[in-house]
Amino acid sequence: MFQWLYTSDQSIDQDQTISDEAVSSMRWRISDRKYFMQPNAKTRCVAYHDVSKLLVAGFSNGIFGLYEMPGFQMLYSLRSALYLVLFCWLLTFFETSISQSNIDTVTFNQSGDWLAFGSSKFGQLLVWEWASESYVLKQQGHFDSLNSVTYSPDAHRIVSCADDGKIKLWDTQSGFCIATFTEHSGAVTACEYAKRGNILFTASLDGSLRAWDLIRYRNFRTFTAPSLLSFTSIAVDPSGEVVCAGSSDSFDVYTWSVQTGQFLDQLAGHEGPIASLAFAASGEFLVSGSWDHTIRIWNVFGRTQTSEPLQLQADITDVAIRPDSKQIAVSTLDGQITFWSVSEATQEAGMDGRRDISGGRKLEDRRTAANSSENKAFRCIVYSADGSCIFAGGESKYICLYDVRSGNLVQKITLSINLSLEGTQEYLNSRGLTEAGPAALLDDPDAAADGEPRNSLILPGATRGDMSKRHTRPEIRVSALHCSPMGRAFCVASTEGLLIYSLDSAVQFDPLDLDTDITPISLSKAIDEKDYLRALVMAFRLNEKSLIDQVYERIPVTNVKLVAKNVPKVYLAPLLRYVAQATEENAYVELNCCWLAALLSAHGSYLKDNATSLSSELRSMLRAVSRMQLDLAKLTDYNTYALDYLLSQ
């Protein structure tokens, strides 16, 4: 660390007058040097808190130090603390010390009590309270390629698995990882939830399938084949009684009983490795896709388990079954998606997605992405919750959304514009081309792609140099897709990590909470200006029933749908309680019915996802509607009898 002063090159005493020659030589100069004393390490990040006069520095060996300025007095080096926290919660897939992981970023909070550290190599995030030497928050993602993702049946959890051998359980509301399983000794290639109960099944290259209890967070069953195989696909019976798996080492489908853990049967018939498996939602049949250009429909629970192959023109990459179990979608290596009828075993429709999946250009490509024939195939497909659309992704930066009935491309979603990934640029910059090829592919003896010297790679017993190690740039790709059971979101396993796309906004912040000018006068002014949504929110902020009644009754019926659709989520519960109470008390039957219908229509998915927390409000609405129905039934019966009597006279 250097200390700079604006001074002259001549020594000047305090009582001595400054000469013109000294003034002309005034400039910023280094007056002092301070050393962090970290051998074989480099300073990667530094942060300074002006109020507390603290300086924190993170180094390339995973150590960070806290210093008091301006004296540069080291309060302590957080080596042991970092080992204790980061190394313990870093579930050690590699038997390496956390000290070899770079600390890439560090910052203080506003008060200077907390420190936040980030490490990109292992995807670590740590918030540390330096005074008590305890952590506030710790999160870690996968530090290897994602292979599969799946939603829980209630859509509140997402499970991801990767090549690092870890299985992570994520909360969809907060985005935090709430559990990690590391029992697999190899890469985890597939995962799937059981339709009933909190049970998860995973397949791995270590030759085993495992069943997980997500209530007690433990592995309660392990399945193995008669011979050692590397499983790449998995399918679970909707009842949760049978689990099936396919392997790239064998041409058969293996089945086990979940209750006993015993191996049941080996379904033979394919002449190539199994690429994908899928159980029908009805549980009647199992579909398998193979590299032998065929898909087979198996009746797992029947007496005879033979099946006739459905022939295609290329290797199968993935299969998906429509939620009503009447149609099968198949993606092949030639970029085609075909749809087959289950009852008639015939092809119903097909679409060519090679032009749609065509992504960016890689550095070593000699042709543009549009003219290249490489990687123009969908690697994963999945139906939407209602079966009307299908999502498809592959080794491209795009996710394609197709309408099943018409076969048209509805939307093309761009995953990333990160230029450090291969396949994100449509056109390459000609200035990066040299006589030896693209400059980014040439080895630089002085610097690697990550900014570290090439000769700084550590070898056992040596301090410098593994010159044989090569650096490769990651490619943008989609490894897996899964649609939410609620039909409002879908998740993607990609090179950029786990991505969630949703139609719902989960923002719980309301700017009106910060407004100090909310008064009955301003509320009346908002009503006069026909700003009904603002007036309704202000009435709930003031929490006076007379004001809420005033706004509720003055909103026109024609504006109810618009106001109900834009009500912030934080005010949805009190609005439901009020409408239910108003339905029981006042005489505005049409107005109350319009409000109930508008709220249920606009926020139905949110109410379903949060039925537990909103149970009292939903019960109040049900009671109010039931009472309204009884009152109207009595009134209509009375009117009917009165009309019959009058007509008979």
C-alpha positions as CSV (number, residue, x, y, z in Angstrom):
1,M,0.0,0.0,0.0
2,F,1.4,3.4,-1.0
3,Q,0.8,6.7,0.8
4,W,0.8,9.7,-1.5
5,L,1.5,13.3,-0.5
6,Y,1.5,16.5,-2.5
7,T,5.0,17.7,-1.6
8,S,8.3,19.0,-3.1
9,D,11.5,17.0,-3.7
10,Q,13.2,19.4,-1.2
11,S,12.9,19.0,2.6
12,I,11.1,22.0,4.0
13,D,10.7,22.8,7.7
14,Q,7.5,24.3,9.1
15,D,9.1,27.7,10.0
16,Q,10.9,27.9,6.6
17,T,9.4,29.9,3.8
18,I,8.8,27.9,0.6
19,S,10.9,29.1,-2.3
20,D,9.7,29.5,-5.9
21,E,11.9,26.6,-6.9
22,A,10.3,24.3,-4.3
23,V,6.8,25.5,-5.4
24,S,7.6,24.6,-9.0
25,S,8.7,21.1,-8.0
26,M,5.5,20.4,-6.0
27,R,3.7,17.2,-7.1
28,W,2.1,14.0,-5.8
29,R,4.8,11.7,-4.5
30,I,4.9,8.4,-2.7
31,S,5.9,9.2,0.9
32,D,5.6,5.7,2.5
33,R,5.0,2.1,1.6
34,K,3.2,-0.5,3.6
35,Y,3.4,-4.3,3.0
36,F,0.6,-6.9,3.6
37,M,3.2,-9.6,4.3
38,Q,1.5,-12.3,2.3
39,P,4.1,-14.5,0.6
40,N,3.2,-16.1,-2.8
41,A,-0.1,-14.2,-2.9
42,K,-1.4,-11.1,-4.7
43,T,-3.9,-8.5,-3.6
44,R,-7.2,-9.1,-5.4
45,C,-9.5,-6.6,-3.8
46,V,-9.5,-3.8,-1.2
47,A,-12.2,-1.8,0.5
48,Y,-12.0,1.2,2.9
49,H,-14.6,2.5,5.3
50,D,-14.1,6.2,5.9
51,V,-16.1,6.5,9.2
52,S,-14.4,3.7,11.1
53,K,-11.0,4.1,9.3
54,L,-10.8,0.4,8.5
55,L,-9.2,-1.1,5.5
56,V,-9.8,-4.7,4.4
57,A,-7.8,-6.5,1.8
58,G,-8.5,-9.9,0.1
59,F,-5.7,-12.0,-1.4
60,S,-5.3,-14.7,-4.0
61,N,-4.6,-17.4,-1.4
62,G,-8.1,-17.0,0.3
63,I,-6.9,-14.9,3.2
64,F,-8.1,-11.4,4.1
65,G,-6.8,-9.0,6.6
66,L,-8.4,-6.0,8.5
67,Y,-6.2,-3.0,9.2
68,E,-6.7,0.2,11.1
69,M,-5.8,3.4,9.3
70,P,-3.8,5.6,9.0
71,G,-1.3,3.8,11.1
72,F,-1.8,0.5,9.1
73,Q,-2.1,-1.5,12.3
74,M,-3.4,-5.0,11.5
75,L,-6.3,-5.8,13.9
76,Y,-6.0,-9.4,12.9
77,S,-5.7,-11.6,9.8
78,L,-8.9,-13.6,9.3
79,R,-7.1,-16.7,8.2
80,S,-8.4,-19.0,10.9
81,A,-11.9,-17.4,10.7
82,L,-12.1,-17.9,7.0
83,Y,-10.9,-21.4,7.3
84,L,-13.5,-22.0,10.0
85,V,-16.4,-20.5,8.1
86,L,-15.7,-20.8,4.4
87,F,-13.9,-24.1,4.6
88,C,-16.5,-25.8,6.8
89,W,-19.5,-24.8,4.8
90,L,-17.6,-25.4,1.5
91,L,-18.5,-29.0,1.3
92,T,-15.2,-30.3,0.2
93,F,-15.7,-32.1,-3.1
94,F,-12.0,-31.3,-3.8
95,E,-9.5,-32.1,-1.0
96,T,-8.0,-28.7,-1.3
97,S,-7.6,-25.8,1.1
98,I,-9.8,-22.8,0.8
99,S,-6.6,-20.8,0.9
100,Q,-6.2,-21.6,-2.8
101,S,-9.4,-19.8,-3.7
102,N,-9.2,-16.2,-4.7
103,I,-11.3,-13.6,-2.9
104,D,-12.5,-11.5,-5.8
105,T,-14.6,-8.8,-4.2
106,V,-15.0,-7.3,-0.7
107,T,-17.1,-4.4,0.6
108,F,-18.3,-2.8,3.9
109,N,-21.9,-2.1,4.9
110,Q,-22.9,1.4,5.8
111,S,-22.0,1.2,9.4
112,G,-18.8,-0.7,8.9
113,D,-19.7,-3.6,11.1
114,W,-20.2,-6.2,8.4
115,L,-17.9,-7.3,5.6
116,A,-19.2,-9.0,2.4
117,F,-16.8,-11.3,0.5
118,G,-17.3,-13.0,-2.9
119,S,-15.3,-15.8,-4.6
120,S,-16.2,-16.5,-8.2
121,K,-14.2,-19.8,-8.4
122,F,-16.5,-21.7,-6.0
123,G,-19.5,-19.3,-6.2
124,Q,-19.2,-18.3,-2.6
125,L,-20.9,-15.3,-0.8
126,L,-20.1,-14.6,2.8
127,V,-21.3,-11.7,5.1
128,W,-19.0,-11.5,8.1
129,E,-19.3,-9.5,11.3
130,W,-15.7,-8.7,12.2
131,A,-16.3,-7.5,15.8
132,S,-17.8,-10.8,17.0
133,E,-16.0,-12.9,14.4
134,S,-19.2,-14.6,13.3
135,Y,-20.9,-14.9,9.9
136,V,-24.3,-13.3,9.1
137,L,-25.0,-15.0,5.8
138,K,-23.3,-17.7,3.8
139,Q,-24.3,-19.0,0.3
140,Q,-22.6,-21.1,-2.2
141,G,-23.7,-22.2,-5.7
142,H,-22.4,-25.0,-7.9
143,F,-18.8,-24.6,-9.0
144,D,-19.3,-26.9,-12.0
145,S,-21.6,-27.4,-14.9
146,L,-25.3,-27.8,-14.1
147,N,-26.9,-31.0,-15.5
148,S,-30.6,-31.0,-14.4
149,V,-33.2,-29.0,-12.6
150,T,-36.7,-29.8,-11.4
151,Y,-39.6,-28.1,-9.5
152,S,-41.2,-29.4,-6.4
153,P,-44.9,-30.3,-6.7
154,D,-45.9,-27.1,-4.8
155,A,-43.5,-25.0,-6.9
156,H,-41.9,-23.5,-3.8
157,R,-38.6,-25.4,-4.2
158,I,-36.2,-26.0,-7.1
159,V,-33.6,-28.8,-7.1
160,S,-30.4,-28.6,-9.1
161,C,-27.6,-31.0,-9.7
162,A,-24.2,-30.6,-11.3
163,D,-20.9,-32.2,-12.2
164,D,-19.5,-31.2,-8.8
165,G,-21.5,-34.1,-7.2
166,K,-23.8,-31.8,-5.3
167,I,-27.5,-31.6,-5.1
168,K,-28.9,-28.2,-4.0
169,L,-32.4,-27.2,-2.8
170,W,-33.3,-23.6,-3.6
171,D,-36.2,-21.5,-2.3
172,T,-38.0,-19.8,-5.2
173,Q,-39.1,-16.8,-3.1
174,S,-35.8,-15.8,-1.5
175,G,-33.4,-17.4,-4.1
176,F,-31.3,-18.8,-1.3
177,C,-30.0,-22.4,-1.1
178,I,-31.5,-24.1,1.9
179,A,-30.0,-27.5,1.7
180,T,-27.0,-29.3,0.0
181,F,-26.5,-33.1,-0.4
182,T,-23.1,-34.5,-1.2
183,E,-23.5,-38.3,-0.8
184,H,-22.9,-38.9,-4.5
185,S,-19.3,-39.6,-5.3
186,G,-19.6,-38.7,-9.0
187,A,-21.3,-36.2,-11.2
188,V,-25.1,-36.0,-10.6
189,T,-26.7,-36.2,-14.1
190,A,-30.5,-36.2,-13.4
191,C,-33.0,-35.4,-10.7
192,E,-36.8,-35.7,-10.4
193,Y,-39.4,-35.2,-7.8
194,A,-42.1,-37.7,-6.9
195,K,-45.5,-36.4,-7.6
196,R,-46.7,-37.3,-4.1
197,G,-44.8,-36.5,-0.9
198,N,-41.5,-34.7,-0.4
199,I,-39.3,-37.3,-2.1
200,L,-36.5,-36.6,-4.5
201,F,-34.7,-39.1,-6.8
202,T,-31.3,-38.5,-8.3
203,A,-29.0,-40.4,-10.8
204,S,-25.3,-40.2,-10.9
205,L,-22.2,-41.3,-12.8
206,D,-21.1,-43.2,-9.7
207,G,-23.5,-46.0,-10.6
208,S,-26.2,-45.3,-8.1
209,L,-29.6,-43.8,-7.8
210,R,-30.6,-42.2,-4.5
211,A,-33.9,-41.3,-2.9
212,W,-34.0,-38.3,-0.5
213,D,-36.4,-37.4,2.2
214,L,-36.8,-33.6,2.0
215,I,-38.6,-33.4,5.3
216,R,-35.8,-34.8,7.4
217,Y,-33.1,-34.0,4.7
218,R,-31.6,-37.4,4.5
219,N,-30.8,-40.2,2.0
220,F,-33.2,-43.1,2.9
221,R,-32.7,-45.4,-0.1
222,T,-29.9,-46.2,-2.6
223,F,-30.4,-48.2,-5.8
224,T,-27.7,-50.0,-7.8
225,A,-27.7,-52.1,-10.9
226,P,-26.4,-55.7,-11.2
227,S,-23.3,-54.3,-13.0
228,L,-21.5,-51.0,-12.6
229,L,-23.1,-48.4,-14.8
230,S,-23.1,-44.6,-15.2
231,F,-26.7,-43.4,-15.1
232,T,-27.6,-40.4,-17.2
233,S,-31.4,-40.3,-17.1
234,I,-34.2,-41.0,-14.6
235,A,-38.0,-41.3,-14.5
236,V,-40.3,-41.8,-11.5
237,D,-43.7,-43.3,-11.4
238,P,-46.4,-40.8,-10.4
239,S,-47.3,-43.0,-7.4
240,G,-43.7,-43.0,-6.3
241,E,-43.5,-46.8,-6.2
242,V,-41.2,-47.5,-9.2
243,V,-38.1,-45.6,-10.4
244,C,-36.4,-46.2,-13.7
245,A,-33.0,-45.2,-15.0
246,G,-31.1,-45.3,-18.3
247,S,-27.3,-45.3,-18.9
248,S,-25.0,-44.4,-21.7
249,D,-23.0,-47.6,-21.0
250,S,-26.0,-50.0,-21.6
251,F,-28.9,-50.2,-24.0
252,D,-31.4,-51.3,-21.4
253,V,-33.8,-49.6,-19.0
254,Y,-33.5,-50.5,-15.3
255,T,-36.3,-50.5,-12.8
256,W,-36.4,-50.6,-9.0
257,S,-39.0,-50.8,-6.2
258,V,-38.9,-47.7,-4.0
259,Q,-40.4,-49.4,-1.0
260,T,-38.0,-52.3,-0.9
261,G,-35.1,-50.9,-2.8
262,Q,-34.9,-54.2,-4.8
263,F,-34.0,-54.4,-8.5
264,L,-37.1,-55.4,-10.4
265,D,-36.5,-55.7,-14.1
266,Q,-34.2,-54.9,-17.0
267,L,-36.2,-53.7,-20.1
268,A,-34.3,-54.7,-23.2
269,G,-35.1,-53.7,-26.8
270,H,-33.0,-50.6,-27.7
271,E,-29.9,-51.0,-29.8
272,G,-28.2,-47.8,-28.5
273,P,-27.6,-45.9,-25.3
274,I,-30.6,-44.5,-23.5
275,A,-30.8,-40.7,-23.9
276,S,-34.0,-39.8,-22.1
277,L,-36.8,-41.4,-20.0
278,A,-40.3,-40.0,-19.1
279,F,-43.3,-41.4,-17.2
280,A,-46.8,-40.4,-18.2
281,A,-48.7,-38.3,-15.7
282,S,-51.4,-41.0,-15.6
283,G,-48.7,-43.6,-14.8
284,E,-49.9,-46.0,-17.6
285,F,-46.7,-46.1,-19.6
286,L,-43.0,-45.2,-19.8
287,V,-41.3,-43.6,-22.8
288,S,-37.7,-44.1,-23.6
289,G,-35.6,-42.4,-26.3
290,S,-32.3,-43.8,-27.5
291,W,-29.4,-43.1,-29.9
292,D,-30.7,-45.9,-32.1
293,H,-33.2,-43.5,-33.7
294,T,-36.2,-45.0,-31.9
295,I,-38.5,-44.3,-29.0
296,R,-40.3,-47.1,-27.2
297,I,-43.5,-47.0,-25.1
298,W,-43.3,-49.5,-22.2
299,N,-46.2,-50.8,-20.1
300,V,-44.1,-51.3,-16.9
301,F,-47.0,-52.7,-14.9
302,G,-48.3,-55.0,-17.5
303,R,-47.8,-58.7,-17.8
304,T,-45.8,-58.3,-21.1
305,Q,-43.3,-55.6,-21.3
306,T,-42.5,-55.8,-25.0
307,S,-42.8,-52.6,-27.1
308,E,-42.8,-51.7,-30.7
309,P,-40.2,-49.0,-31.7
310,L,-41.3,-45.7,-33.3
311,Q,-38.7,-44.9,-35.9
312,L,-37.2,-41.5,-36.4
313,Q,-34.5,-40.1,-38.6
314,A,-31.7,-39.2,-36.1
315,D,-30.5,-39.8,-32.6
316,I,-32.9,-38.9,-29.8
317,T,-31.8,-36.2,-27.5
318,D,-34.9,-35.8,-25.3
319,V,-38.5,-36.9,-24.9
320,A,-41.4,-35.2,-23.2
321,I,-45.0,-36.3,-22.5
322,R,-48.0,-33.9,-22.5
323,P,-49.7,-33.5,-19.1
324,D,-52.8,-35.3,-20.4
325,S,-50.7,-38.3,-21.4
326,K,-52.0,-38.3,-25.0
327,Q,-49.0,-36.9,-26.9
328,I,-45.3,-37.4,-26.9
329,A,-42.8,-34.8,-28.1
330,V,-39.4,-36.0,-29.3
331,S,-36.3,-33.9,-30.1
332,T,-33.6,-35.3,-32.4
333,L,-30.1,-34.5,-33.3
334,D,-31.1,-33.1,-36.7
335,G,-32.9,-30.2,-35.1
336,Q,-36.4,-31.6,-35.5
337,I,-39.2,-31.8,-32.9
338,T,-41.9,-34.3,-33.7
339,F,-45.2,-35.0,-32.0
340,W,-46.6,-38.6,-31.7
341,S,-50.0,-39.8,-30.7
342,V,-49.9,-42.3,-27.9
343,S,-53.1,-44.2,-28.8
344,E,-52.4,-44.6,-32.5
345,A,-48.5,-44.6,-32.4
346,T,-48.4,-42.3,-35.4
347,Q,-46.7,-38.9,-36.0
348,E,-49.1,-36.0,-35.7
349,A,-46.9,-33.1,-36.5
350,G,-43.4,-31.9,-36.7
351,M,-41.3,-28.7,-36.8
352,D,-37.8,-27.8,-37.9
353,G,-36.0,-25.7,-35.3
354,R,-32.5,-25.6,-36.8
355,R,-32.9,-21.9,-37.8
356,D,-34.5,-21.0,-34.5
357,I,-31.8,-22.7,-32.3
358,S,-28.9,-21.2,-34.3
359,G,-27.0,-19.1,-31.8
360,G,-23.8,-17.1,-31.8
361,R,-20.5,-17.7,-33.5
362,K,-17.6,-19.2,-31.6
363,L,-14.0,-18.1,-32.0
364,E,-12.8,-21.2,-33.9
365,D,-15.8,-21.2,-36.2
366,R,-15.0,-20.5,-39.8
367,R,-18.6,-19.9,-40.8
368,T,-21.2,-17.7,-39.4
369,A,-23.8,-19.2,-37.0
370,A,-26.5,-19.1,-39.7
371,N,-24.3,-21.0,-42.2
372,S,-22.8,-23.5,-39.7
373,S,-24.4,-26.9,-39.3
374,E,-22.9,-27.5,-35.8
375,N,-25.0,-27.5,-32.6
376,K,-28.3,-26.9,-34.4
377,A,-30.3,-29.3,-32.3
378,F,-32.4,-29.1,-29.1
379,R,-30.9,-31.0,-26.2
380,C,-33.9,-30.6,-23.8
381,I,-37.6,-30.0,-24.3
382,V,-40.5,-29.7,-21.8
383,Y,-44.3,-29.1,-22.1
384,S,-45.9,-26.2,-20.3
385,A,-48.3,-27.0,-17.5
386,D,-51.4,-26.9,-19.7
387,G,-49.7,-28.6,-22.6
388,S,-50.4,-25.9,-25.1
389,C,-46.7,-24.8,-25.5
390,I,-43.3,-26.5,-25.5
391,F,-40.0,-25.0,-24.4
392,A,-36.8,-26.1,-26.1
393,G,-33.1,-25.4,-25.6
394,G,-29.7,-26.6,-26.6
395,E,-26.2,-25.5,-27.1
396,S,-27.2,-22.0,-27.9
397,K,-28.0,-18.8,-26.2
398,Y,-31.6,-19.0,-27.1
399,I,-34.7,-20.8,-25.6
400,C,-37.5,-21.3,-28.1
401,L,-41.1,-21.3,-27.1
402,Y,-43.4,-23.0,-29.6
403,D,-47.2,-23.3,-29.9
404,V,-48.0,-27.0,-30.1
405,R,-51.2,-26.7,-32.1
406,S,-49.9,-24.4,-34.9
407,G,-46.2,-25.3,-34.7
408,N,-45.2,-21.6,-34.7
409,L,-42.4,-20.0,-32.8
410,V,-44.1,-17.8,-30.1
411,Q,-41.0,-16.3,-28.4
412,K,-37.3,-16.5,-28.5
413,I,-35.6,-15.8,-25.2
414,T,-32.0,-14.8,-25.0
415,L,-30.2,-16.4,-22.1
416,S,-27.1,-14.2,-21.9
417,I,-25.1,-11.4,-23.6
418,N,-21.9,-12.3,-21.6
419,L,-19.2,-11.8,-24.2
420,S,-16.8,-13.9,-22.1
421,L,-18.8,-17.0,-23.1
422,E,-18.5,-18.8,-26.4
423,G,-21.5,-18.5,-28.7
424,T,-22.9,-15.2,-27.5
425,Q,-21.6,-13.0,-30.4
426,E,-23.4,-13.0,-33.7
427,Y,-20.4,-11.7,-35.6
428,L,-16.7,-11.8,-34.7
429,N,-14.6,-8.7,-34.6
430,S,-12.1,-8.8,-37.5
431,R,-9.6,-6.8,-35.5
432,G,-9.1,-9.9,-33.3
433,L,-7.9,-12.0,-36.2
434,T,-4.2,-12.6,-36.8
435,E,-2.2,-14.7,-39.2
436,A,-2.1,-17.5,-36.6
437,G,-5.9,-17.3,-36.0
438,P,-8.1,-15.5,-33.4
439,A,-6.0,-13.6,-30.9
440,A,-8.1,-14.9,-28.0
441,L,-7.1,-18.5,-28.8
442,L,-3.4,-17.8,-28.8
443,D,-1.4,-18.7,-25.7
444,D,0.1,-15.7,-24.0
445,P,3.2,-16.6,-22.0
446,D,2.8,-13.6,-19.8
447,A,-0.9,-13.6,-18.9
448,A,-3.7,-16.1,-19.0
449,A,-7.3,-15.3,-19.8
450,D,-8.2,-14.7,-16.1
451,G,-5.4,-12.2,-15.7
452,E,-3.1,-14.5,-13.7
453,P,0.4,-15.2,-14.9
454,R,0.6,-18.4,-16.8
455,N,3.5,-19.7,-14.7
456,S,1.7,-19.1,-11.5
457,L,-0.2,-22.4,-11.7
458,I,0.7,-24.5,-8.7
459,L,2.3,-28.0,-9.0
460,P,2.9,-30.3,-6.0
461,G,6.4,-29.6,-4.8
462,A,6.9,-26.5,-7.0
463,T,6.2,-22.9,-6.6
464,R,6.0,-22.1,-10.3
465,G,4.8,-23.6,-13.4
466,D,2.6,-26.1,-15.1
467,M,3.1,-24.9,-18.6
468,S,1.1,-27.8,-20.1
469,K,-2.2,-26.6,-18.6
470,R,-4.6,-25.1,-21.2
471,H,-7.3,-22.6,-20.7
472,T,-10.7,-23.1,-22.4
473,R,-13.5,-20.6,-22.6
474,P,-17.0,-21.9,-21.4
475,E,-19.7,-22.2,-24.0
476,I,-23.2,-20.9,-23.5
477,R,-25.7,-23.9,-23.4
478,V,-28.9,-25.0,-21.9
479,S,-28.6,-28.3,-20.0
480,A,-32.1,-28.7,-18.7
481,L,-35.5,-27.1,-18.6
482,H,-38.5,-27.6,-16.3
483,C,-41.8,-25.8,-16.1
484,S,-43.5,-24.9,-12.8
485,P,-46.5,-27.0,-11.9
486,M,-48.5,-23.8,-11.5
487,G,-47.7,-22.8,-15.1
488,R,-46.5,-19.3,-14.2
489,A,-42.7,-19.9,-14.4
490,F,-40.0,-22.1,-15.7
491,C,-36.4,-22.7,-14.7
492,V,-33.3,-23.2,-16.8
493,A,-29.9,-24.9,-16.1
494,S,-27.4,-23.1,-18.2
495,T,-23.8,-22.0,-18.3
496,E,-24.8,-18.9,-16.5
497,G,-26.2,-20.9,-13.6
498,L,-29.8,-21.5,-12.5
499,L,-32.2,-19.1,-14.1
500,I,-35.9,-18.6,-13.3
501,Y,-38.3,-16.9,-15.7
502,S,-41.7,-15.9,-14.2
503,L,-44.8,-14.1,-15.1
504,D,-45.4,-13.0,-11.5
505,S,-43.7,-10.2,-9.8
506,A,-42.5,-11.1,-6.3
507,V,-41.6,-7.5,-5.3
508,Q,-43.0,-6.7,-1.9
509,F,-41.9,-3.1,-1.7
510,D,-44.4,-0.3,-1.9
511,P,-43.1,3.2,-2.5
512,L,-46.1,4.7,-0.8
513,D,-44.9,3.3,2.5
514,L,-42.2,6.1,2.5
515,D,-44.7,8.9,1.9
516,T,-45.3,11.1,4.9
517,D,-48.0,13.2,3.2
518,I,-50.8,10.6,3.4
519,T,-53.7,12.4,4.9
520,P,-57.5,12.3,4.5
521,I,-57.3,15.5,2.4
522,S,-54.7,14.0,0.0
523,L,-56.9,10.9,-0.2
524,S,-60.0,12.9,-1.2
525,K,-57.9,14.7,-3.7
526,A,-56.7,11.4,-5.3
527,I,-60.4,10.3,-5.6
528,D,-61.3,13.6,-7.3
529,E,-58.4,13.1,-9.7
530,K,-59.8,9.5,-10.4
531,D,-56.5,8.0,-9.2
532,Y,-58.4,5.1,-7.5
533,L,-55.5,2.7,-6.9
534,R,-53.5,5.4,-5.1
535,A,-56.5,6.4,-3.1
536,L,-57.2,2.8,-2.1
537,V,-53.7,2.2,-1.0
538,M,-53.7,5.4,1.0
539,A,-56.9,4.4,2.7
540,F,-55.3,1.1,3.8
541,R,-52.2,3.0,5.0
542,L,-54.4,5.2,7.2
543,N,-56.3,2.1,8.3
544,E,-59.6,3.9,9.0
545,K,-62.7,2.0,8.0
546,S,-64.7,5.1,7.1
547,L,-62.0,6.2,4.6
548,I,-61.8,2.7,3.1
549,D,-65.6,2.6,2.7
550,Q,-65.5,5.9,1.0
551,V,-62.9,4.8,-1.6
552,Y,-64.5,1.4,-2.1
553,E,-67.9,2.7,-2.8
554,R,-66.7,5.5,-5.2
555,I,-64.6,3.2,-7.5
556,P,-66.7,2.6,-10.6
557,V,-67.6,-1.0,-11.5
558,T,-65.8,-0.5,-14.9
559,N,-62.5,0.3,-13.1
560,V,-62.6,-2.6,-10.6
561,K,-60.7,-5.0,-12.8
562,L,-57.9,-2.5,-13.5
563,V,-57.6,-1.5,-9.8
564,A,-57.7,-5.1,-8.6
565,K,-55.0,-6.2,-11.1
566,N,-52.5,-3.5,-9.9
567,V,-53.0,-3.8,-6.2
568,P,-49.6,-4.3,-4.5
569,K,-49.2,-7.8,-3.0
570,V,-48.6,-6.3,0.5
571,Y,-52.2,-4.9,0.5
572,L,-53.8,-8.0,-1.0
573,A,-54.5,-9.7,2.3
574,P,-56.2,-6.7,4.0
575,L,-58.2,-6.0,0.8
576,L,-59.5,-9.6,0.7
577,R,-60.6,-9.3,4.3
578,Y,-62.3,-6.1,3.7
579,V,-64.2,-7.3,0.6
580,A,-65.3,-10.4,2.4
581,Q,-66.6,-8.3,5.3
582,A,-68.3,-5.9,2.9
583,T,-70.0,-8.7,1.1
584,E,-71.6,-9.8,4.4
585,E,-72.5,-6.3,5.6
586,N,-73.5,-3.9,2.8
587,A,-76.1,-4.2,0.0
588,Y,-73.9,-3.7,-3.0
589,V,-74.2,-7.2,-4.4
590,E,-72.9,-6.4,-7.9
591,L,-70.0,-4.3,-6.7
592,N,-68.9,-7.0,-4.2
593,C,-69.2,-9.8,-6.9
594,C,-67.1,-7.7,-9.3
595,W,-64.4,-7.2,-6.7
596,L,-64.3,-10.9,-5.7
597,A,-64.1,-12.0,-9.4
598,A,-61.5,-9.5,-10.3
599,L,-59.2,-10.4,-7.3
600,L,-59.5,-14.1,-7.9
601,S,-58.8,-13.7,-11.6
602,A,-55.9,-11.3,-11.3
603,H,-54.2,-12.9,-8.3
604,G,-55.3,-16.6,-8.5
605,S,-51.9,-18.1,-8.9
606,Y,-50.5,-16.0,-6.0
607,L,-53.4,-17.0,-3.8
608,K,-52.8,-20.7,-4.7
609,D,-49.1,-20.5,-4.0
610,N,-49.7,-18.7,-0.6
611,A,-52.8,-20.5,0.4
612,T,-51.3,-21.4,3.8
613,S,-50.5,-17.8,4.8
614,L,-53.8,-16.5,3.3
615,S,-56.0,-19.3,4.7
616,S,-58.1,-17.0,7.0
617,E,-58.8,-14.5,4.2
618,L,-59.8,-17.3,1.8
619,R,-62.1,-18.8,4.4
620,S,-63.7,-15.4,4.9
621,M,-64.3,-15.0,1.2
622,L,-65.8,-18.5,1.0
623,R,-68.1,-17.8,3.9
624,A,-69.2,-14.5,2.4
625,V,-69.9,-16.0,-1.0
626,S,-71.8,-18.9,0.5
627,R,-74.0,-16.6,2.6
628,M,-74.6,-14.4,-0.5
629,Q,-75.6,-17.5,-2.5
630,L,-78.1,-18.5,0.2
631,D,-79.6,-15.0,0.4
632,L,-80.0,-14.8,-3.3
633,A,-81.4,-18.3,-3.5
634,K,-84.1,-17.4,-0.9
635,L,-84.9,-14.1,-2.7
636,T,-85.2,-15.7,-6.1
637,D,-87.4,-18.5,-4.7
638,Y,-89.7,-16.0,-3.1
639,N,-89.9,-14.0,-6.3
640,T,-90.6,-17.1,-8.3
641,Y,-93.4,-18.2,-6.0
642,A,-94.8,-14.6,-5.9
643,L,-94.9,-14.4,-9.8
644,D,-96.5,-17.9,-10.0
645,Y,-99.2,-16.7,-7.6
646,L,-99.8,-13.5,-9.4
647,L,-100.0,-15.2,-12.8
648,S,-102.4,-17.8,-11.5
649,Q,-104.9,-15.1,-10.4
